[in-house]
């Protein structure tokens, strides 16, 4: 089946934005890659800015879809669960998120655009901040607070909030450095077995942190 023009623009633009960033990409270049008239960008997205925002929103939607069955339960546990339930929920959420990030559903182009916007926030940054970064950081913070019984300890909660940043950095490192890691580990690729090894490392890390902050 022939893809519609809107999908083609999104695919081609994602690839170019990933390599050149928003400012380094022209609408003419996108239209040429998509083999469409340049006016089609204005027609579907009201210009380059709208197209870029649509790509970021598409990324937010993919992650939200991947975690749609996890997040409502995680929120409930973070508010009313036992410490043991909260720790288990954190581990399950990391497993799901890591599995998604390492999968082909989370493209390298999408990762590149996300990390570029994360590192150098532009006008479109609120899309990924409010749609993805803030809610996920908050749910992990609240779960770890519950797991470590830190509700009445503001300093511990602040440490936990800070910890979520290196935690998520670890998730993305295994995706963005895949070729180097495969070579270094002498793996043939990110097989299911190898992915489970990566997840085990992350779970050990977060459990160690919970244990440390609980003491």
C-alpha positions in Angstrom: 0.0 0.0 0.0 1.3 3.4 -0.9 2.1 5.6 2.1 0.3 8.9 2.3 2.2 12.2 1.9 1.9 13.1 5.6 3.6 9.9 6.8 6.3 10.3 4.2 7.1 13.8 5.3 7.3 12.6 8.9 9.6 9.8 8.1 11.9 11.8 5.9 11.9 14.8 8.2 12.7 12.7 11.2 15.8 11.3 9.4 17.1 14.7 8.4 16.3 16.5 11.7 18.2 13.7 13.5 21.3 14.4 11.4 21.2 18.2 11.1 18.9 19.4 13.9 16.0 21.8 13.5 18.0 24.9 12.5 20.2 23.0 10.1 17.3 21.5 8.1 15.4 23.3 5.4 11.9 22.7 4.2 13.2 22.4 0.6 15.5 19.5 1.7 12.7 17.7 3.4 10.4 18.1 0.5 13.1 16.9 -1.9 13.8 13.8 0.2 10.0 13.1 0.4 9.7 13.7 -3.4 6.8 16.1 -2.6 6.0 19.7 -3.4 7.4 22.1 -0.7 3.9 23.4 -0.1 2.9 20.1 1.3 4.8 20.9 4.5 2.7 24.0 5.0 -0.5 22.1 4.0 0.0 19.3 6.6 2.0 21.0 9.3 1.9 24.7 8.8 5.6 24.8 8.2 8.9 23.4 9.4 8.2 24.2 13.1 4.9 22.4 13.0 6.5 19.4 11.3 9.2 19.2 14.0 6.6 19.5 16.7 4.6 16.7 15.2 7.7 14.5 15.2 8.3 15.2 18.9 4.7 14.6 19.7 4.9 11.3 17.8 7.8 10.3 20.0 5.9 11.2 23.2 2.9 9.2 21.9 5.0 6.1 21.2 6.5 6.0 24.7 3.1 6.7 26.3 1.6 3.9 24.3 4.3 1.5 25.4 3.7 2.3 29.0 0.0 2.8 28.9 -0.7 -0.3 31.0 2.1 0.5 33.5 1.7 4.1 34.4 -1.8 4.2 36.0 -0.9 1.3 38.3 2.5 2.9 39.1 0.8 6.1 40.1 -1.6 4.2 42.4 1.3 2.3 44.0 3.3 5.5 44.4 0.5 7.0 46.4 -0.9 4.0 48.3 1.4 1.0 47.9 3.7 -0.6 50.4 7.5 0.0 50.1 7.8 -3.6 48.8 5.1 -3.0 46.2 6.7 0.3 45.2 10.1 -1.3 44.7 8.6 -4.1 42.6 6.7 -1.5 40.6 9.9 0.5 39.9 11.6 -2.6 38.7 8.7 -3.5 36.4 8.6 0.0 35.0 12.3 0.0 34.3 12.0 -3.4 32.6 9.2 -2.2 30.3 10.9 1.2 29.5 14.3 -0.4 28.8 12.7 -3.1 26.7 11.0 -0.4 24.6 14.1 1.8 24.3 16.2 -1.1 23.1 13.6 -2.3 20.7 13.3 -1.3 17.0 10.1 0.6 17.9 12.3 3.4 19.3 14.3 4.4 16.3 17.8 5.8 16.4 16.5 8.9 14.6 13.9 9.4 17.3 16.5 9.0 20.0 18.8 11.5 18.3 16.1 14.2 18.0 15.0 13.6 21.6 18.5 13.9 23.0 19.3 16.9 20.9 16.2 18.7 22.2 16.9 17.4 25.7 20.5 18.8 25.6 19.7 22.0 23.7 16.0 22.9 24.5 14.2 25.0 21.9 10.7 26.3 21.4 9.4 22.7 21.0 11.0 21.5 24.2 7.8 21.7 26.3 6.3 19.0 24.1 8.8 16.4 25.4 9.2 18.0 28.8 5.5 18.1 29.8 4.5 15.0 27.7 7.4 12.7 28.7 10.3 13.9 30.8 8.4 15.5 33.7 5.7 12.8 34.2 8.1 9.9 34.0 10.6 11.5 36.3 7.9 12.3 38.7 6.4 8.8 38.8 9.9 7.2 39.3 10.7 9.8 42.0 7.4 9.1 43.8 7.9 5.3 43.6 11.4 5.4 44.9 10.3 7.8 47.7 7.6 5.3 48.6 10.0 2.3 48.3 12.6 3.9 50.6 10.0 5.4 53.1 11.3 8.9 52.4 8.0 10.7 52.4 8.9 12.7 55.5 12.5 13.4 54.6 12.8 16.3 52.1 16.5 16.0 51.7 16.2 12.3 50.7 13.4 13.2 48.3 15.7 15.8 46.7 18.4 13.2 46.3 15.9 10.8 44.7 14.8 13.5 42.3 18.4 14.0 41.3 19.0 10.3 40.9 16.3 9.9 38.3 18.6 11.8 35.8 21.5 9.4 35.8 19.0 6.5 35.9 17.5 7.6 32.6 20.9 8.5 31.2 21.8 4.8 31.8 18.8 3.7 29.8 19.7 5.9 26.8 23.5 5.0 26.9 22.7 1.4 26.1 20.7 2.5 23.1 23.0 5.3 21.8 26.2 3.3 22.3 24.9 0.0 21.0 27.6 -0.6 18.5 30.4 0.1 20.9 28.8 -2.0 23.6 28.3 -5.0 21.3 31.9 -4.8 20.1 33.2 -4.4 23.7 31.1 -7.3 25.0 31.8 -9.5 22.0 28.0 -9.9 21.4 26.4 -10.5 18.0 23.7 -8.0 18.8 21.1 -7.0 21.3 19.4 -10.4 21.5 16.6 -11.0 24.1 19.1 -12.7 26.3 21.6 -9.8 26.1 18.8 -7.3 26.7 17.9 -9.1 29.9 21.5 -8.7 31.1 21.3 -5.0 30.5 18.0 -4.8 32.4 19.5 -6.8 35.3 22.3 -4.2 35.6 19.8 -1.4 35.7 17.7 -3.2 38.3 20.7 -3.9 40.5 21.6 -0.2 40.3 18.1 1.0 41.4 17.7 -1.6 44.1 21.1 -0.6 45.5 20.1 3.1 45.5 16.8 2.3 47.3 18.7 0.3 49.9 21.2 3.1 50.4 18.6 5.8 50.7 16.6 3.7 53.1 19.4 3.4 55.6 
